[in-house]
Amino acid sequence: MSRAAAATIHLAALTANLARVRALASRAKVMAVVKADGYGHGLERVARALADADAFGVASPQDGQRLRAAGFRQRIVVLSGFDEPGDLPELRRLALEPVIHHDFQLELLEAERPGPAAPRLRCWVEIDTGMHRLGFDPEALPGVVARLAELPQVERAPILMSHFANSDVADDPSNARQMQRFDAAVAAHDAERSLANSAGLLHFPGHAADWVRVGGLLYGISVIEGRTGGELGFHPAMTLGTRLIAINRVRAGESVGYAGTFACPEDMPVGVAAIGYGDGYPRHVASGTPVLVRGREVPLIGRVSMDLVTVDLRGHPDARVGDPVVLWGRGLPVERIAAVAGTIGYELTCGMTRRVAFVEDWTLPDGAGAG
Ligand SMILES: *Cc1c(COP(=O)(O)O)cnc(C)c1O
């Protein structure tokens, strides 16, 4: 017995999306970003489907530990680096590659006494070119690189990276500024470089550099406002679905659900699907949000409750109890739901709760190339 609400993870879509990213990235190596449990798709399962990536990118050493425990031997970059001295022996033991973005981390490294036999740590150094979240000022870079070079327990030539703040908007002037600052900062260093995330790769392929760091596109999620991943040639990697568990005829003038936000304009069939905000479907979407019932789009009506949503079936007279319902994924881009929910697709796929069953699927949609 299980609840009908399930997130189906399309592993062949992940693999095909990686192949497409590789083609776009031409000679650059591809870091598959799998932070936040693989953008909510499940870390180990996503890593299996993306095993051809040149490296995985995770947020924390703990995620790196999970990947190593699952047997992954690929390079693993810890994008937020480390934040306590006790992390360093673990990073070494597991051959994780931390991003160094702050003096505090350099001080921890300088205070470390790892012993002559300890494996060298391979480090990435983040430069703040304008996002002002993580990273060293460009002017500080030579000093940082020099300090790292003093440390026998650190590999020569850290990989130099920066992160875009607005790459989803191709003509935002900050992009050109960040690229200029990055190019100027790294010019004097003989080191590998990495700048582009998903949107950066699409908009500025000339700055794919040595490594692209791609998350969203691998999951088939658009990173460009107004476009869906499908329109960009990528396949959705998650379909959130459930079933209709009731169809009721509700009389004209009666309202549906909590707070009575939807009043029936006529006698009408109302479908009830077994999914709600307790599963991670956003509570604040309005009546009219699209839902697929056995392949046909119908509008959600009334409030989303914890376990249930209600839909207007006037346009779908053949709907039956037990019909499959899709909230987003194949046939209904997550970007459309994100737009009405006032968020981005990433937040929706990251938000699946523990009670949602995950199902693995290796098919690609009809007509899709296998990449
Ligand atoms: C999350 C992240 C990425 C991937 O971003 P996408 O938009 O999902 O491609 C790349 N680099 C860094 C530093 C990140 O934190």
Residues whose N, C-alpha, C, O or C-beta is under 5 A from the ligand:
A	BS01	LIG	V33 L79 H163 N197 S198 A199 R213 V214 G215 G216
